[in-house]
Amino acid sequence: MVQLLSQADGYGIIIGLSILFCLLIIAAVRIQKRYLSEDSDQSEMFMVANRSVGTGLTASAVFSTYTYKWWIALPIWWASGLSFQIALMAVLGIVAKLRVPYAHTSLEIIKMRYGKYAHWVFILLNLVNNIFGCGSMILAGAQLVTGMTGMHVIAACILIPAGVVTYTAVGGLKATFLTDFLHTTIALILLIYFSLAVLTNEHIGGLSGLYDKVKAADDYIPGNYQGSLLTMKSKSSVMFGLVLKFGNLALVLMDTAFWQKSFASKVHSTVPAYDLVARAIEKTPVWFDHPNTLTTTQVNSGLVMPYVLRSLLGTGATTGLLVLIFMAVTSTVSSSMIAVSSIISLDFFRTYINPRASDRKTLQVSHWGVVFHGCFMAGFAIMLEYAGATNNWSTYFRPIIACPGILPLILTLLWSRQTKLAAILSPILGILSGLSAWLALSWYWSGALNIQTTQVQVPGLYEAIISFFSPALYSVIISLVWPSQFDWRDSLQSGLPSSEAVNEKIRTEGNAEKGTYFTTGEDSSPLPHPSQIQQNSQPPLDEVVHPFDEQTLMHIRKWFKIASSYFVLNVLVTIVLWPLPLYRDWIFTKSFFGGWVTMAIIWHFGAIAAVIVYPIYDSRHEIARAVRGMVKEARGGR
C-alpha cells in the first residue's frame, strides 16, 4: 500500500510535539505558580478535573469513515449526538447542587446515599467507561498514523500517550486546559483551512462543482433512498446515530471529570466536504493512488480524509492533518488521565486505604495514577489491536459496559425510593442483559461470533437500547419489591465532618482546649472541636435547613427551569424537528446542498469564536497579570 507520508514524518511529529508540549506546559505551570498563585502541587488544583473539547475533535478524522460509507445523513446524527447530553448534564448538575450541596462528583453522591458497595460498583463503571473511551481513541489515532506513514502501530500506541503522561503529571488539570486550548486553536484553524481549500480547489470547482461531481459519481449506497449520497433517508445512518447517542450519553454522565462540553463539537459539520470530495475524485487521475480506489480496510482505518488532502493539497496539508490527529488524541488522553487519577487517589486511596492521608501524599498517588493509567492505556490499545478490534467495533461494544449505570445514577438524584440493592444490582443486570442480547443477536444475524459479526448494526442497536433502559426496569422492580425511602434532608449534611472522624484525629494529635481548631500533619485544613460538631453539624432532621439562603435557592431554581427547558428544546430540535422531516424520499437539490454546507462552515467560525476568542477574552486579566509580573521581573523588580 502506498504511503501518504514517511515513517520519519510520523516519528518526528509525535516525538517532537510531545517534547514541545512538555516544555510549554512546564513553563506555563511555573508562570502560573509564580505570578498567579496557582500551584499544581496542591491536590485540589491538580485533580478537580474538567473535560473540554478534546473528545469532540478526536472524532474528526475517524468520523470521515462513516460519512464516506453513508454520506450526508450521517453527520447530522453524529453532531446531534453530541449536544443533548450536555443539556441533560446541566439539569442534573443543578439538581445535585440543590439536593447534595457538599458533593463534588457523582461517586461522592453514590457513596453518601448507598454506601461502599454501590460506591465500588460505580467506581468500576466509571473506570471501564474511561478505559474503553481512551483506549479506542488511542488505537484509532495509532491506526490512522500507521495508515498515513507506515509507522508501526505498536510504536504509535506507546508514543502517543508517553508525552501526555509527562505534562499531565507535571501540570494536572491546568495541563489539560492549556493543551486543550492550544490543540483546539491549531486544529480548528487547520480544519477551516482544509474545508475552504478543498472546496475552492480547481479540481472541485466550489459547491456547485462538488454537487455536480457527486451526482455524476457511479456510487450506490445500500439503505439510502435510491442509493443516493445526497439523501437524508439512510437506515444505516439512523441506526448508527442512535447507538452513538447512547455511547456519548455514557461519556458524559459516567465520567466523574466531565463538567462542561465545548461548542467545538460543531466542527463535525464541516467534515462532510472531504468525504463528498473523495466520492467525486477517487476515480479520476487527480486521485493520489489512481487508478486504485479506497479499500474497505482503508475506509475503516479513517484514511478518507488523508487521501483527499494528499490528492488536492499535497504533502504539507497531509502533514498538517497528522499534527491535528496527534493533538486531538492526546487531548482526550490527558483528560482521561486526570479523571482516572482522581478516582484512584480520592475515591479509592483516600476513602478506603488512608482516609487521613495528607495533601502531599494524595498528590503523589495522583501522579502515580497518571503514570499507571498512561502505561495501562498503551497496553490496552495494543491488546485491542491484536484482538482485531476497530473503532467501529468499539462503538458498538461500549454501550454495553458504559450505559447500564446511567439511569440508576439519574434515579439516585431524582427518585427517593431507589434502594441500595437496586443501585447495586441494576447496573450489573443491565450489563448482563445487553451482553446477552448482543451475542445472541449477532449469532442469529450472522451465524457466527467473532470481531466481524459483533459489529453488525442491528444487534448493536438492540444491545445499546437494552443496556440503557433495562437497568431502570430492574431498579424499579427491586425497589418496589424491597422498598425503602431516602430522606433528602440527610444529603444536606452529608459533607460535614463526623464527630467520630474528629475524635479520631484528636486522639492521634493529642488533647486541646475546647473551641480551638486542630490540624493533622501536612494537612492544614482546620477541624472544630467534637463537641461543636455534635451540636452544630448533626441536628435532628426536622431542624435541618438548606445551607444556601433563600435568594440563592431562588436563583438555582430559576436556572433549573431554564436548563430543563433548554434540554427539552435541544432534544426536540436535534432529534425530532431537524433531522426527521428530512427523512423522506427526497434528494438534496443543488441550492439546498449549497446552503447546507455554507451553514456548516458558519458553525465552524462560531466554534472558533466560542473556544478560541472567548477564552482569551475571559482570561484577559490573568494574562495581563502574568505579563506584568514577567515584565517587572525582567526589569529587575522596578
Secondary structure by P-SEA (a helix, b strand, c coil): ccccccaaaaaaaaaaaaaaaaaaaaaaaaaaaaccccccccccccccccccaaaaaaaaaaaaaaaaaccaaaaaaaaaaccaaaaaaaaaaaaaaacccccccaaaaaaaccccaaaaaaaaaaaaaaaaaaaaaaaaaaaaaaaaccccaaaaaaaaaaaaaaaaaacaaaaaaaaaaaaaaaaaaaaaaaaaaaaaccccccaaaaaaaaaaccccccccccccccccccaaaaaaaaaaaaaaaaaccccccccccccccccccccaaaaaaaaacccccccccccccccaaaaaacaaaaaaaaacccaaaaaaaaaaaaaaaaaaaaaaaaaaaaaaccccccccccccccaaaaaaaaaaaaaaaaaaaaaaaaaaaaacccaaaaaaaaaaccccaaaaaaaaaccccccaaaaacaaaaaaaaaaaaaaaaaaaaccccccccccccaaaaaaaaaaccaaaaaaaaaaaabbbbbccccccccccccaaaaaaaaaaaccccccbbbbccccccccccaaaaaaccccccccccccccaaaaaaaaaaaaaaaaaaaaaaaaccccccccccccccccaaaaaaaaaaaaaaaaaaaaaccaaaaaaaaaaaaaaaaaaaaaaaccc
